[in-house]
Amino acid sequence: MNWKDKAIKGVRWTTVSAGTLAAGGLIQTWLLTHLLKPSDFGAMEVVSIALGLSIQLVDMGFSNAIIREQDTTQEQLSSLYWLNVAMSWLMGALVWFLAPAIARFFHINDLDNMLRWIVPAFLLSGLAMQYQAILQKSLLFKRLAIIEVISFVIGFATAIVMAFRDFGAYALVGGALAKTVVSTLSIIWIGRSLHRPKLYFSKAAVAPFMNFGMYQMMEKLIGYIAINLDSILIGRWMGAETLGVYGVMRRLLIQPWYVINPIVTKVTYPVMAKVQKEQARFKNIALRSVHLVAAINIPIYLACAIGAALIIPVFFDARWATGALPFQWLALCFLLRALVNPLGSAALAKGKANVSFYLNIIAFVGIGLAVAIGSQQGLQGILIAMLVFNLLLLLPFYYLILKPLVEASWLDFFKQFHIESFFAILGFGTALAVCSAFQLSGILALVLYGLIGGMVYLYGLFRFRPHLMQEIRQMMTR
C-alpha cells in the first residue's frame, strides 16, 4: 500500500476516533455538569492546564522532529527516548513541590492535593511520547484510533462512577488519570513491535534534533500558554465558579479543534513532509487541508454562535445559564483559529519551526493584552477583545506562512471556505428566525434548528462542492 492509500485510510480511522471522542466528550460533559458544581470544573481546569503544559515541556518538540526526519538511527531514538523520560520525571517533581503555590495563586481550596494526585500522569507521559510519534510516522492511525477510544471510555466510566460516589472535583482527576494510564500502556505495548529503546544516551545523537526540537518546544509551550491564558487570568481574577462555567463552554467548543482537526492535520502533516520539495503538490495539500478543516468546523461553530440561546438551556440547568455568553463569542474565536490551524502543520513540514514559534509569541502577547484590556468591561469585554485579536491574527499567518511557504494568496485562502461560510450563515440564520417566529424553545426548537441549518448547509456542499463530498465518501469507503 502506497503512502497516499495509507493517508486515506488514516483519515477514515482518525475520523471514526474523532467522531467517537467528540460525541463521548459532549455526553460526558453533559452528565458531569449535572453531578458536579461549576467550582469543581474550575479547579479541574487549572489541573488540566498544568498537565497539558508539562506535556509540552516533556515532548521537547522531538515528536514532530522524528516524524519529519525520514532516517533516524537506533542510537538517536534511544537517546531521545530517555531524554523525554527524564523530563517527565522532572516535571512531575516540579508540580508536586509547586502545588501549594499554585493553589494560593488561584485561591482554590484543595487544588494542591488535586495537582499531586495527577502527578503519575506526568511521569507516564514521557514513556509513551516517542512510541506515539513512531506510530503516527508509520501512518498506523487505526491502532492509534482504537487506543484513543478505549482509553477515553475507561476514563469516562471512572469519572462518572466517582462523581456518583460524591468524590466531587476528584472525579475529574480520577477520570483523567485512568485515561492516561490506559493510553500510555497501550501505546507502549503496540509501539514495542516497531522500536525498543536501548539503555543508551549520547549528546551527539540528540544534537541534530535540538534546533528543530527547541523551536518546537518553545512554540508549543508559548502557544499552549497563549490559548489557555484567558482561563488562567479569569480563574485568577474572577474565581473558580466563573472559571468553571467559562471552562465548560470552552471545553465543548474546543472539541472540533482538538479532536476533529486532527482528522486532517495528523494525516496531512506526514504527507506534506514527504512532498515538501515539490511546491505545487505541497501547496495543493496545504490548501486542501484548510478546505477540509473549514468544511467540518464552519457549520459547527457558526451553529453554536448563532443558536447559543437555544442550545445552552437544553443541555444545562440553571447553574450554567451564564454560559450562553462565552459559548457564543468563543465559538467565533475558535472558528478563526481552526481555519489557520493547518497552516501551522505546513510550516513544520517545511522545517520552519521558528515561524510557528514567532506566531505563538504574537498570540501570547496579543491574548494577554486582549484579556487585560477587555477585563475593564468584565467577561463580555474579554470575549469581544479576544474576537478582535483573532481576526487580526490572520495577518501574521498570511505574511509568515501562507504567502512565503505555501505560495498562496488571500484569494486562494478565502476560496477554501467562502461557500461553506455563506451557506452555514444562511442555514442557521434562517433556522433561528423560524424558531423565533413560532416562539419555539427546548428540544423541539433545537432539533428544528439543526435540521434546517444542516439541510441548507449540505445543499450548498452538494451544489457547489461536489468534489469535496466525493473525497469524503472516498475516505470513508476505501
N, C-alpha and C positions, 0 to 999 in steps of 0.2 A: 504494500500500500504506500503510495507516494505522500509527500507532506501535505498536498492540497486535500486529498481524501481524508487524511488524519485530522486536518484542521476542521473540515466539515463535520466529521463525526464528533470532534471535540466540542464544537458549537452545540451540537444536539445534546450531548451529555451534560454540558455546562448549563444548557437551558433547562433540562429536567431538574438538575440540582438547584438552580437558582429559583425556579418556579416553586419548588417544594419548600425551600427555605423562606421565600417571601411570604407564601401563604401561611406556613407554620409560624413565622415571626409575627404576623398580624394576629393569628389566633392566640398565640402565647401572650402577647401584649394585652389583648382584649381580656383574657381570663385573669391575668395577674393584676390589671388595674381595678378589677372588681374584688380582689382579695387583699391587696396591699394599699398603703397610703401613698399620696404623692411624695411625701418626705422620704419614704423608703426608696422610691425611684431616684430621688435627688441624691441620696447617699451612694446608690449604686452607680449613678452617672459619674461621680468622682472616681470610684473604684475602676470603672471601665476605661476612663481616660488614662489613669495611671498604668493599667495593664497594657493598653494599646501603645502608650508612649514607650514603655520598656521594650516592647516587641520591636519597635522601630530601631531602638538602640542595639538590641541583641543581634538583629539581622545584619547591621553594618553595611547594608547595600550589596552584600555578597550574593544574595539570591538572584537578583537581576543580572549581576555580572556573570554568574555561572550560566544563566540562560543565554546571554548574549554571546559569550565565548564558545566557539564551536569545538575547540580542542582543549580539554583540561586533563592534567595528569592525576594519577592516584595520589601523589605527594601533595599536589595543590589542594585537592578536595579534602584530604585528611587534615591538612594544616588549617584550612578554612573552617572545617567542622569543629575542631577543638577550640578555635578562637570564638566561634558562636557559643559553644557550651560555657566557656569561661565568662563571657559577657552575661549570659543568662544568670549565672550564679552571683555575679557582681550586682546585677540589677535587683535580684531577689533580696540580697543583703541590704542594699540601699533603701528599698521600700520598707523593709522590716524596721530599720532604725529611724527612718524619716516619718513613719506613720503618725506618731503623736503630733509632730509639727504640721503635717498636712491637715489633720483633724482640727487643730487650732485655727489654721488659716481659713477654713470653710465654716467653722463654728457648728460642726455636725457631731452630735453625740455618738459615741461608739464607732466612729469612722475608722479610728486607728486599729481596732480589732478586726473590722471587715477587711482592711488592707492586708493585715497579717494573715488572714485566712486565705487570701488569694495568692500569696507568695508561691505556693507549689506550682501554680500556672506559669509563673516567671521562670522557675527552674526547668520546667518541662519544655518550654518554648524553644530553647536552644538545641534540644536533642533532635527535633523534627524538621527544622527550617531547611536544612540542606536537602534532605530527602524530598521534601515538597517541591523544591526548585528543580530537582532532577526529574521527578515525575512530570512536572509541567514542561520542562525542556523536551522530554521524550514524547510529549503530546498524549500522555496517558490520562486523559481527562475523565474517562469512565471510572477509573479507580478513585480518582480524587472526588468525583461527584458522589459516589457511594459512601465514601468516608464522611464527607460533609453532611450528608443526610442522616446517616446513622448517629453521628456524634451530636447533631442538633436534636434529634428525637430523644436521646438519652438525657441531654441537658435540659430539654423542655420538661420531660417527665419528672426529673429531680426537682426542678424549681416549683412545679405545680404541687407535688407531694409535700414539699417543705412549707409552701405557702398555706396549704390546708391545715398543716400542723402548727400554724401560728409562729413560724420562725421569722416572720417579718422580712426586713431587708436581707437577712441571711439566706432567704430562699433564692434570691437573685444571685448571690455569691455562690451558693451551692450548685445552682444550675450552670453557671459559667465555668466553675471548676470541673464539674463532671464532663462537660462538653470538651474541655481542653484535654483532659486525661484520655478520653476515648479517641479523640482525633490524633493526638500525639502518638499513642501506642500503635494505632492502625497504620499511620503513615510510615513509622519506623519499620513495622513488620513487612509491609509491601516494598518499601524502598530498599531494604537489605538485599533484595534479589538483583538490584542494579548497581549497588555500591556499598562497600563495607569499609568505613574509615579505619586506617591503621593507627597504632599508637605512635604517631609521628607528627612533628611540628617543625617548620622551617620558615624563618623570616623571608628568605629568598623566594620560597614557593608562594608566599602570600603577596609579595611586593607587586606583581603585575596587576593584581586586583584592587590595590589600595586606592589608587587615584579615582577610578570609576566608583568604587565602593564608598569612599568617604564622601564624594559628592552626593551619591545616592542616599547615604545615611543622613547627611545634613539636610538634603532636600526633603526626604520623607519626614524627618524629625520636625523641621520647621513647618512643613505642610500639615503635619498632624496637629501640631500645637495651634496653627492658624485656624484649622477647621473646627477645633474644639475651644478656641479662645472665647467665643461667645458664651459657651456653657460655663467655663471657668470663671469668667467675670460675673455672670448672672448668679452663679452659686455663691460667689464671694459677697456680692452687693445686695442680692435680693432674697437669699435664704434657700434652704433645702426644698421647701414646698413649691416655690416658684420654679426652681430648677427642675424639680420632679415633673411638673406639668410641661414645661418647655422641653425637657429631655425626652419625654414620651412622644410628644408630637414630632420632635426631631428624629427620634429613632424610627418612627413609622415612615417618615419621608425620606430618610437616608437609605431605605431598603433598595430602591432602584439603583442608587449609586454604588452601594457596597455589595449588592447581591446581583442585580440584573446587569449592570455594566460589565462585570467580568465575563458574561456570556460572550461578549465581543472582544474585550481587551485582553483577557487571559489567552485567547487563541491567536489574535492578530499580532500581538507583540512578538512571539517567536517567529511568526511568518514574516513580519516586517524586518526582523533582524536578519533573516535568511536572504532577503532581496534588497538589503539596504543600499547596495551599489547600483541597482537597476532603478533609476529615478522614476521612470514612467510607471513601472509596476508599484513602486513604493508609494507614489502619490495616489494612485488608484486605490490601494489597500487602505491608506490613511483616511482618505475621504469616504470610502465605503464604511469604515469604522464609525466615523461621525454620523453617517446616514443611518446605519443600523441602530446605534445608540439613541439617536434622535427619534426614530420611529417607535422605539419602545418607551422612552421616557416622556416624550411630549404629551401623549394623551393622559398618562398617569398624573403628571404634575399639574397640568392645566385643569384636569378634572378636579383635583384636590383644591387648587387655588380658587376656582370659580364656585365650587359647591361646598366650601368648608362649613357653611352654616347648616347644610343638610347632613353632612357626614358626621360631625362630632356628636350631636345629640343622639344619634342612632347607636354609636359604639361605646359611648362613655356616660357615666352617671353625672350627677350634679357637681361632684367634687372636681371634675375635669372640664367644666363648662368654659373656663377661661382659656382653654386650649385652642379655641377656634381662631383666635387672632394670630398666634405664632404658626398655626397649621397653614393658614392662608399665605402669609408672607414668606415663610420658609420654603413652601412649595415652589415659588418663583425663584428663590435663591438657588435651590438645588437643581432646578431645571437648567439654569445658566451654567452651573458647574458641570452638570452631566454632559452638556454639549461640547465643552472643551476637554473633557477628561481623556478621550482617545488621543488627543494631540500630545499629551504627556508621554504616552507609550511610543509615539512616533519619534520624539526627541531621544528617548532611551535607545530605541532601535538604531538610531544614527550614532549612538555613543556619546550624545551630548547631555550627560547627566548634569553638567553645570548649568544648562539652560533651565531645567526643572528646578534646580536649586535657587536660581535668581527669581523665578516666578513665585516660589514659595516664600522667599524673603518679602517680595511685594505683597503677597497675600497676608503674611503675618503682620506687617506694619499696617496695611490697609484695614484689615478686620479690627485690629486693636484700636485704630483711630475711629473707625465707624462705631464700634461699641461705646467708646469713651464719649464721642460727640452725641450719639443718639441717646445715651443714658440720661441726658439732661431732660428728655421728654418721656422717660420711663421705658417700659418694654416695647411699646409701639415705636418710639423713636429709634430704638436699637434696630428693630426689624426693618424700618424704612431705610436707615443708613446702610445696613448690610446689603439691601437690594441694590441701592445706588452703586455701592462699591463693586458688586458682582457684575454689574453692567460695564463699569469702567475697566474691569479686569480683562475684558475681551481684547482690549488694545494691546497689552503686552503679549498675550498669547499669539496674536496675529504677527506682531513685528519680531518676535523671538523664535517662533516655531513655524507657523503656517506659511509665511512668506519665504523665509530663507531656507528652511529644511524640507518642507513638503513642496515648496514652489507652487503654492496655490494662492488665489486672490480672494478678496472678500466675497466676490460673487460666487466663486467655487464653493466657499464655505456655506453661504446662505442658501445656495441651491440644495444643500443636503437636507434642509428641514423647513423650507418656507411653505411647502404644500401641507406638510404634517401640521405645522402651527396653525395655518388658516382653517383647516377642517376640524381641528381639535377645539379652537375657539368658537367656530360656528356651531359645532355639535353640542358642546356642553353649555354654551351661552343660550342656545335655543332650549335645551333641556331645562335649565334653571328658570327661564322665562315661563315655560309651560307649567312647571311645578308651582311657581309663584302665582300665575294667573288662576289656577284651580285651588290655591291655598292648600297644597298637599304637604304633608310632613311625615316623618317616621320612615319605616322600612319601605312602604309603598312609594313614597317620593324618591327615595334613594335608588330603588330598582328602576323606576321610570327614568330617572336622571341618567343612570348608567346605560340603559338600553338606547335611549335617543342619542346621547352623545357618542356612544360606541358605534352605533349603526352609521351615523353621519361620517365619523372618522374612517371607518372601514370602507365606506363607499368612496371616499377620497383616495384611499390607497389603491383599491381595485381599479378605479377610473384613471388615476394619474401616475401610479407607481406599480404597474403590473409586474415589472421586473423584480421589485422588492418582494412581492408576495410569492413569486416563483422561487426566489432564493430561499425564503423562509420554508416553503414546502420542501425544497430540495434538502435543506439542512435536517429537517425532521424525518425524512424518509430514506436517506442514503445509509 
